[in-house]
Amino acid sequence: MIEIFFLFFLITNFVQANILDQKYHSHEEITNLLKDLSVKYPNKAHFYSIGKSIKGKDLWVLALADSKPDEHVLLRPEVKYVANIHGNEAVGKEILLKLIDYMLLNQNNDSDVDLIMKNMRVHIMPLMNPDGYEQSTMGDCDSIKGRANYAGFDLNRNFPELFRKNRNKIQTETEAVLKWMEKNKFILSGSFHGGALVANYPFDNYFNSVWYVPKKSSTNDDDVFKNLALTYSQNHPKMKMGCQDQAFPDGITNGDI
């Protein structure tokens, strides 16, 4: 089964969309696109919302599987991809839209996609922070406009933490994702961010951590997470070489370093 997980990560490096415009898609456009795909592929795609943003925008997910995409099947792994947690980091959103497009169009042509579709259910949320994305400005690579949600909270730092209490108020979007995770026992997850070309693996902090003191913080499955990160970076044309002054050995990093 672990080989299938590697394939799942690898496919995101090579997807090329066939029907998507080369642009940044709005929340409304994503809504229509995912809805249309679920109608076109009713036996392979399940379109649903896990909740709403502060401004009332649905947090859409498209679940993909070869059969019964709308239900949990005993012993079939549940995995998820999430993007645009920071509203102004929009590249991940487009990558996931292309991934959806590729998987639905190429199951019969790509044995890797066929293996994934037949052996797991893949939940894809392209846009977790629609309000922040709406506030961001295309081409603005210097400011943090749109990074937070509508209430000004960084959603990426709004979840409960393992090593210390997160005293920030849990936001509407965060609460929706937490309930989603309780309902679906995901065994593998990935999130897409912008700003550095690197595959980041857990943990992201440690007991009694101080933000300005980097220190590796390993999980009990450190070898698995590191191997997943390496598999992704080594099959990416640029990530394994680092990016300008943000060089990471082999294109990966533990989250607390």
HELIX and SHEET records of a PDB file:
HELIX    1   1 ILE A    2  PHE A   14  1                                  13    
HELIX    2   2 HIS A   27  LYS A   40  1                                  14    
HELIX    3   3 VAL A   91  LEU A  105  1                                  15    
HELIX    4   4 SER A  111  ASN A  119  1                                   9    
HELIX    5   5 PRO A  130  GLN A  135  1                                   6    
HELIX    6   6 LEU A  155  ARG A  157  5                                   3    
HELIX    7   7 THR A  172  LYS A  183  1                                  12    
HELIX    8   8 ASP A  222  GLN A  234  1                                  13    
HELIX    9   9 MET A  239  MET A  241  5                                   3    
HELIX   10  10 PRO A  249  GLY A  251  5                                   3    
SHEET    1   A 5 ALA A  45  LYS A  52  0                                        
SHEET    2   A 5 ASP A  58  LEU A  64 -1                                        
SHEET    3   A 5 ARG A 121  MET A 125 -1                                        
SHEET    4   A 5 GLU A  78  ALA A  83  1                                        
SHEET    5   A 5 LEU A 188  PHE A 192  1                                        
SHEET    1   B 2 ALA A 199  TYR A 201  0                                        
SHEET    2   B 2 ILE A 252  ASN A 254  1                                        
END                                                                             
